[in-house]
């Protein structure tokens, strides 16, 4: 494939970079320290068209593809990952509505998301069901024309911000096929019995809202079912393929930031009478960081391009996610090492990069799970 971006894609990258540098830089340390976020920044991003760019034009979005979404993820993450997540995830899960929802659901949920007038999240992970999604035990029991939902979810992005969550719940727990037991159901967060508590003290991405949510006899109409009953696992995997490559793109952006911060530091820091940049050991580290970052970027862009061409390569998506997770953690470690004691200070961006990097190996599928996907594909 041709990796040359189109003029439109280059313009998106330029606009994203300018927005992030203009809005993120001055407040990133504050949001990291206070574990908070200014919703006005999200609303401004929405007005400028950065939110929900994959949503079809019919519903108020830009109708762009996975590659364009990855470009946004990379550019925003290169400035600050926590704020990137806070700005770009309020449409998280709407991909399922767009792909599997009814026309009524699309018309109801997608336009306000594209305009930044509502916020959405996805509730999949549970305290005892993370990588093993099929073990999720939250139940939705049908009673008349309603579902009654009971259970809890953990590590839910936008859990306390969201107006509604698309939830992965058991609707057929007796099914002998564990991958046919679950369905996707939309839950408005103002319904009685729903509760969300923000998780604080996270290692990184502190501007992003992460919560524990619980459902205590939460009632929703049966019309809130998204897609087919029992098809929840397949719908979740569809979403994960899109989001995993987006997370890999975050890793590319964060690795680029680690490299850029390192270059700036070693070109001005003097030790033993010479610039750090003059030492071969430092130069070799920079060369490794650049090589890893570009290799990851090529994998991400190809995988995203294939998704947009309708030729999803699940193995490449998993490989890109695994590689970018490991390479950004290594790059961040090298960057902090080159900063020495200064890297331990909160006022230096590299400290935040170091803490943020680890999440790329964890959310939307751990590195170990991604490698298992790759290995199974190779051995099939």
SVG drawing of the C-alpha trace seen along z (x, -y; Angstrom):
<svg xmlns="http://www.w3.org/2000/svg" viewBox="-45 -28 79 54">
<polyline fill="none" stroke="black" stroke-width="0.4" points="0.0,0.0 1.0,-3.6 1.7,-5.2 1.6,-8.7 -1.3,-10.6 -3.8,-12.6 -3.9,-16.3 -7.0,-16.1 -5.3,-13.7 -2.3,-16.0 -4.6,-18.9 -6.3,-16.9 -2.9,-16.1 -1.8,-19.8 -5.1,-21.1 -5.1,-18.4 -1.5,-19.3 -2.3,-23.0 -5.4,-22.5 -3.6,-20.2 -0.7,-22.5 -3.0,-25.5 -5.3,-23.8 -3.4,-21.1 0.1,-22.3 -0.8,-25.0 -3.2,-22.8 -1.9,-19.3 0.2,-19.4 -2.8,-20.9 -5.2,-18.2 -2.7,-15.5 -2.1,-16.8 -5.7,-17.5 -7.2,-14.5 -9.7,-16.7 -10.6,-18.1 -12.2,-21.2 -15.3,-20.2 -15.1,-23.5 -12.0,-22.0 -14.0,-19.0 -16.9,-21.3 -14.4,-23.4 -12.9,-20.3 -16.4,-19.2 -17.2,-22.5 -14.0,-22.3 -15.0,-18.8 -12.5,-16.7 -15.1,-14.6 -16.8,-11.6 -15.2,-12.1 -16.1,-8.5 -19.9,-9.2 -21.7,-9.2 -22.4,-12.6 -26.1,-11.7 -26.0,-11.9 -23.8,-15.1 -20.3,-13.5 -17.6,-13.9 -17.9,-10.3 -14.1,-9.8 -12.3,-6.5 -10.2,-4.7 -7.0,-6.1 -8.1,-9.7 -9.1,-8.7 -5.6,-7.3 -4.1,-10.5 -6.1,-12.4 -5.1,-10.0 -1.5,-10.3 -1.4,-14.1 -3.4,-14.6 -1.4,-11.9 1.9,-13.5 0.9,-16.6 -0.9,-14.9 -2.4,-11.4 -4.8,-12.1 -6.4,-15.0 -6.4,-13.2 -8.5,-10.4 -10.8,-13.0 -11.5,-14.7 -11.7,-11.8 -13.5,-9.1 -16.9,-10.7 -18.2,-8.8 -16.7,-5.6 -19.0,-2.8 -21.1,-4.7 -19.3,-2.6 -21.5,0.3 -24.6,-1.8 -23.5,-2.9 -22.7,0.7 -25.5,2.7 -28.1,0.2 -31.6,-0.5 -32.3,-3.6 -34.2,-5.0 -31.2,-4.4 -28.8,-6.0 -31.0,-9.1 -31.4,-9.3 -27.9,-8.8 -25.4,-9.8 -26.2,-13.4 -25.8,-14.8 -22.6,-12.8 -21.2,-14.3 -22.1,-17.8 -20.5,-17.3 -23.9,-17.7 -23.8,-14.3 -21.2,-12.0 -21.1,-8.2 -19.1,-5.4 -18.8,-1.6 -19.2,0.8 -17.4,4.1 -14.8,4.8 -15.9,6.2 -13.9,6.7 -13.5,10.4 -13.8,10.2 -11.2,8.2 -9.3,10.0 -11.8,12.9 -14.7,10.8 -17.0,13.8 -16.9,14.3 -18.8,11.0 -21.6,11.7 -23.7,8.5 -27.2,9.7 -30.1,8.2 -33.4,10.1 -36.3,9.4 -39.5,8.5 -42.4,7.5 -41.1,4.8 -38.1,4.0 -34.7,5.3 -33.8,5.3 -30.0,5.0 -27.9,6.0 -24.1,6.2 -21.0,4.0 -18.4,2.8 -14.8,1.6 -12.4,-0.8 -15.1,-2.4 -14.0,-5.4 -16.4,-8.4 -18.2,-6.5 -19.1,-9.6 -19.3,-11.9 -21.5,-9.8 -25.1,-10.5 -25.4,-6.9 -23.3,-3.7 -23.5,-0.8 -23.3,2.2 -22.1,5.8 -24.6,7.9 -25.7,11.5 -29.2,12.0 -28.9,15.8 -26.7,17.2 -27.7,20.8 -26.5,20.9 -23.9,23.6 -21.9,21.3 -20.3,18.8 -19.8,16.4 -23.6,16.3 -24.7,15.4 -24.3,11.6 -26.0,8.7 -25.4,4.9 -27.9,2.7 -27.9,-1.1 -28.3,-2.4 -29.0,-6.1 -27.0,-7.1 -29.9,-9.0 -32.0,-5.8 -32.8,-4.8 -30.4,-2.2 -27.4,-3.3 -24.3,-4.6 -20.8,-5.7 -17.8,-6.4 -14.7,-8.0 -11.5,-6.0 -8.7,-8.3 -5.0,-7.8 -4.3,-6.4 -0.7,-6.0 -1.4,-8.0 -4.0,-9.5 -5.4,-11.4 -7.4,-13.9 -9.5,-11.0 -12.5,-9.9 -12.3,-6.3 -15.0,-4.9 -16.6,-1.9 -20.2,-1.6 -23.0,0.5 -26.5,1.5 -29.1,2.2 -32.3,3.3 -31.8,0.7 -34.8,0.8 -34.5,-0.1 -36.9,0.5 -36.3,3.4 -35.9,0.9 -32.5,0.1 -31.1,3.4 -28.4,2.7 -27.9,5.3 -29.1,8.9 -29.7,10.7 -26.8,13.0 -24.5,11.2 -22.8,9.0 -19.5,10.7 -19.1,10.3 -20.2,6.7 -17.6,6.1 -14.9,7.7 -15.8,5.4 -15.4,2.4 -12.1,3.6 -10.5,4.0 -11.3,0.3 -10.2,-0.9 -7.1,1.3 -5.6,-0.3 -6.5,-3.7 -4.7,-2.9 -1.7,-1.8 -1.8,-5.2 -1.8,-6.8 1.4,-4.8 3.0,-6.2 2.1,-9.8 3.4,-9.3 6.6,-7.6 7.1,-10.6 6.7,-12.9 9.3,-10.9 11.7,-11.3 11.1,-15.0 11.5,-15.7 14.8,-13.7 16.2,-15.5 15.5,-18.9 17.0,-17.9 20.2,-16.3 20.9,-19.2 21.1,-21.7 22.2,-19.5 26.0,-19.6 27.8,-16.9 31.6,-16.4 32.0,-19.5 30.1,-18.3 26.5,-18.2 24.7,-15.0 23.9,-14.8 27.6,-14.4 27.8,-11.0 27.4,-7.9 25.4,-6.1 22.8,-8.8 22.8,-8.9 22.2,-5.1 19.2,-5.5 17.7,-8.2 18.2,-6.1 16.4,-3.2 13.5,-5.4 13.1,-6.8 13.2,-3.4 10.7,-1.9 8.3,-4.8 8.4,-4.7 8.0,-1.0 4.9,-1.2 3.5,-4.1 3.8,-2.1 2.0,0.9 -0.8,-1.3 -1.3,-3.2 -1.4,0.0 -3.8,1.7 -6.1,-1.3 -6.0,-1.6 -7.0,2.0 -9.9,1.5 -11.1,-1.4 -10.8,0.7 -13.0,3.4 -10.0,5.8 -9.7,6.0 -6.5,7.8 -7.1,9.0 -3.5,10.3 -2.0,7.0 -4.2,5.0 -3.2,7.2 0.5,7.1 0.4,3.3 -1.2,2.9 1.3,5.3 4.3,3.7 3.3,0.1 2.6,0.9 6.0,2.4 7.9,-0.2 6.3,-3.2 7.1,-1.9 10.7,-1.3 10.9,-4.7 9.5,-6.4 12.0,-4.6 14.9,-5.7 13.6,-9.3 13.4,-9.5 16.9,-7.9 18.4,-10.5 16.7,-13.3 18.3,-11.9 17.0,-13.5 15.1,-16.1 12.9,-13.3 11.6,-12.7 10.2,-16.3 6.5,-16.9 7.3,-20.1 9.1,-18.0 6.7,-16.4 8.8,-13.3 7.7,-12.2 4.1,-12.3 4.9,-10.5 6.6,-7.8 3.5,-7.3 1.0,-7.5 2.9,-5.0 2.0,-1.9 -1.7,-2.1 -1.0,-1.4 0.0,2.1 -3.1,2.6 -6.4,1.1 -8.3,2.4 -6.5,5.7 -3.3,6.4 0.0,7.0 -0.2,10.7 -3.7,11.1 -2.7,9.4 0.4,11.7 -1.9,14.7 -4.1,13.5 -1.1,13.2 0.3,16.6 -3.0,18.4 -3.3,16.8 0.2,17.9 -0.5,21.5 -4.0,21.8"/>
</svg>
